[in-house]
């Protein structure tokens, strides 16, 4: 079945061009010119990826991005904007955007980035179960929710992606480079190894009894991290 991509932009010319290039590559394209229409399409069609303009007539794309990532942290989202300031790009990534393109852009580059994000999304898919039990953790796969001793724990989009990747093959040690390539689309991340360590630290503080002596997300010294299924 063709992957569904929702394109949200109030410029009909951009919608036409982007949709044409995506359709040529075999994608099923859904179109919206405002957030309200996009929300209705999202709930009805459940797209696998969203291309989202920041400047929309009824609501900022960044506001909807924030809402989407709070409820569906795993959905890949590419931001489109006429703005080129660093602050807009940084804010977009902080709110959970997976990639970013400034207008004008090359449609073929956008298609390539869509393919890359969909490959990464497939890589970090968790097992095909409704719930996964791990010690005192109950993980709602479909709802993208996690409970520790029946108390819901709220993860950031990056924390969820890291956990999902490790859960995709419990017991397997993922190298730091594998995690970086699977989770981060950004080509250049300053001190990315430290950034990964901070995300792991924050994740442990939310799901471990003793973050300094973790029993779930464990370090494989000199290599990376893994999910430990036995204590």
N, C-alpha and C positions, 0 to 999 in steps of 0.2 A: 504494500500500500504506500502511495506517495506521501512523503512527509508534508505536513500542513504548516505553512508559514503565514503569520499574520503581519501585514504591512500597514502601518498607521502613519499617514502623512496627509496634511490638508492641501498639498499641491497635487492636482490631478495628473500633471505631466510626469512628476516623479513616480506616482503610483503606477502609471502606465508603463514607464521604462523599467522600473524595478520588477514589476509583475511579469513583464515579457521575458526578461532574462531568466528569472526564476522558473518560469513555466518551461522554457527551452531545456532547462536542466532537469525537468521531470518533477518539480515540486507542485503541490496543490496550494495555490495562493489565495488568501483571504484579504480583503481590502477594507480599510476604514479611514475616514477623514477627521474623526474626532474621538475623544476618549470614550464617550457614552456608547457610540456604535462599536468601538473596539471591545469594550467590556461585554457587550451582548454577544458579539461573535466569539470572544474567548470562552465564555461560559457554555455556549452552544456547540462549538466546534473543537475545543480543547487542542489548540495548535501546539506543535512541538518547539516552535521558535517564534520570537516576535522581533520585528524591525520597527523601532519606535522613534518618531520625531519628537524633539523636545518642545518646539513651539507649536501648540495646537490651539484651536479656537475656543474650546470650552474648559480646558484644564491643562496645566503643564504636564508634559510627558514625564517629567521627573517625579511629580506627585504620584502618578499612576505606577511608575516604576517602583517607588517605595512601597506602595500598597501590594503590588504583585509579589515582590520578593519577600514580603512579610508572610504572605500566605502560601506562595509557591516558590520557594527558594531555588529549586532546581531548574526552573524554566529559563532557557538561554534568551538573553535580550541584547540586541544591538541598538545603540543609540545613534540617531541621525540628527545633526543640528547644523544650522548656518553659523553658529558661534564657533569660535576657534580658541577661546581663552582657556588657559590651563585650569582655571578654577572650575569651569563647567565640566571639563573632562574628569577632574579629580572628584567632584561632587557626584557625577554619574557613577563612577566606580565605587565610591563610598556607599551609595544607595543600592549597589548590587549589580550594576550593568556588567555584562560579560565582555563587551567590545564596544567600539566607538568609531564612527566615521564622520568627518566634517564635510559639509557640502561646499563645493561640488565634489563628487566622488566618482570613481570608475565603477560602473555596474558589475563588471567582471570581478573586481576586488571584493565587492559586497557578497557576491555569490560564493566566492572562495571562502570568505569568513563564515558564511552560513554553514557551509559544508564542514569546516573545521570545528565549529561549535557543536554541530550535531554529532560529529564523531566523538568529541569529548563527552557529550551528554550520554552517549551510548556506553562509553568506557566506564563512567561512574554510576551506571545503573545498579541499584541494589537488587538482591534476589527477588524473584517473582512471587512474593508472598504479601498478604495484607499486613501481617505483623511479624516482627522478628524479636525474639526474646533472648536477651544476653544478660545473665545475672539478674540484677534488679532493674535492668533497663528494658523497656518495652518500646519498640520502634515501629511507628505507624508508617509503613512504606508509602502507601498511596497518599496519605494526608500530609506527608513530610513533617511528622511530629514525633517527639521523643519524650518519654516519661521515665523518671527515675523514682522508684518506690511510689508509683502512682501520682507523682507530682510532675506536671509538665515542665520541661526544660526548653528554653528558647535559644535556638542556634542562629548565628548569622548565616547568610548564604554561603560564604566561603567555608565556614565550619561544617555546614551540612554536606557540602561537596567533598570535603576531605573525609568525613566520616563515611559517606556513601561509597567513596572509592575504596577505602580500607575494608568496608563490609562486603564489597563485591567479591572478594576472595579472602574470607577469614583465615587467619593464620599465615597468609602470604606476606612476606616482607616487601614493601614497596620502597624503592630507592627515592631519595629526595628529588632526583631529577625526574623520575616517573611522576611523582606527585605534582611537581611544578608544571610539567608538560600537560598533565591531565586537567589541572585546575585553573591555571593562569593563562589567559589569552594574550595579555600584555607582553609585548616582545622584550621590553626593558623594564626590569623592576630593580630599583636600588636596594642592594643588600637583601635579595630575595630569600636567601637562606635564613636570615634573621626574621624576615616576615613570616615564613613558614613556621618557625619555632614559636613565634608569638601566637599564631592561630592554634597550634597544637596545645600550647599552655592554656589558652582561654577555653578550648574544648575540654581539656582535662578538668579544669576548675568547675565545669558545669556537670560532668557526668561521672567523675571519679570520687570515691570516698576520701581518698588521700591523693591529691594531685601530684605530690612529690614521690609517691610510690604507686604509680598507676597499675591497675589490673586489666584494663580494657585496651587503651591506646598506649602501646609500649614502644620504647625505643629499641631499634636494632642498631647497636653502636657502630659507628663508622659507615652506616649504610642508609637507614631511613626509619620507617615506622611500620607497625602492623597492628591488626586487631587480634588480641589474644582471647581465645574462646574458653580456655581452662585456666584456673588459678593455681 
